[in-house]
Amino acid sequence: FLQGGPGFPAARPLNAKGGWLGRALEEYRVFLLDQRGTGCSTPITAQTLRNLGPQEQADYLTNFRADSIVHDCEELRAALGLKKWSLLGQSFGGFCSLTYLSLFPERLSSVFITGGLAPVMQSADEVYRATFRRVAERNRRYYQRYPGDAARVRAIVEHLEGLPAGAASLPGGGQLTARRFLSLGLMLGGGDGIEAMHWLVENAFVDVPGVGKEFDERFLAKVGAEQSFDTNPIYWLLHESIYCDGPEAGASAWFPDRIL
């Protein structure tokens, strides 16, 4: 099983009942692989990178891409004495599965991909143009279902912009700016994302006696939990580049900002 991300370890299931794992175990022995840079496989964190300079970090991170992950899988397959095996790739794991099919198709008996196909023969710009259209549609559906949330979101943004330095401190560390808050739109892509966003902004403020309106600390804690990439920095370090279609496509060059 190849996890999504990039930058997230394999699941640590408490039992094998139900879900995709329970179904898979009816026919397969399942290996939950921590892709390099995650979990127990040379994890990338702020701690492990802090003694490297910017260029050293960039050079080091070239070792944590899909091609390296696939070669790791081949090492594991050979060590297990398997001539072939099957893959289940979820999200970024699907991207890795396509790389596996390109490099070692003879070592795969079957490949299952869920929610993750790399933009083969398409530019990253095309991917993000399509993504922005989907984002706009999800926002439209969100505010159609919960029209009162438009005022709530505006109130949150205005309050943030009116604070000293334009930010609120999060309980777990870091600063919540208006721009960071708006990036929570990522939630809208999930199956229950519209409802989750509604419940998040429903009680963003609390009236403190003698002070007035403040952000509810419970709201700030939930926002911090939704933006938990502090423990998985590969996600925001390498995520953009996975949409580049090979070396000939060149660097991504911050294409989301360019398209926006």
Secondary structure, 3 states (H helix, E strand, C coil): CECCCCCCCCCCCCCCCCHHHHHHCCCCCCCCCCCCCECCECCCCHHHHCCCCHHHHHHHHHHHCHHHHHHHHHHHHHHCCCCCEEEEEECHHHHHHHHHHHHCHHHEEEEEEECCCCCCCCCHHHHHHHHHHHHHHHHHHHHHHCCCHHHHHHHHHHHHHHCHHHEEECCCCCEEEHHHHHHHHHHHHCCCHHHHHHHHHHCCEEEECCCEEEECHHHHHHHHHHCCHHHCHHHHHHCHHHHCCCHHHCCCCCHHHHHC
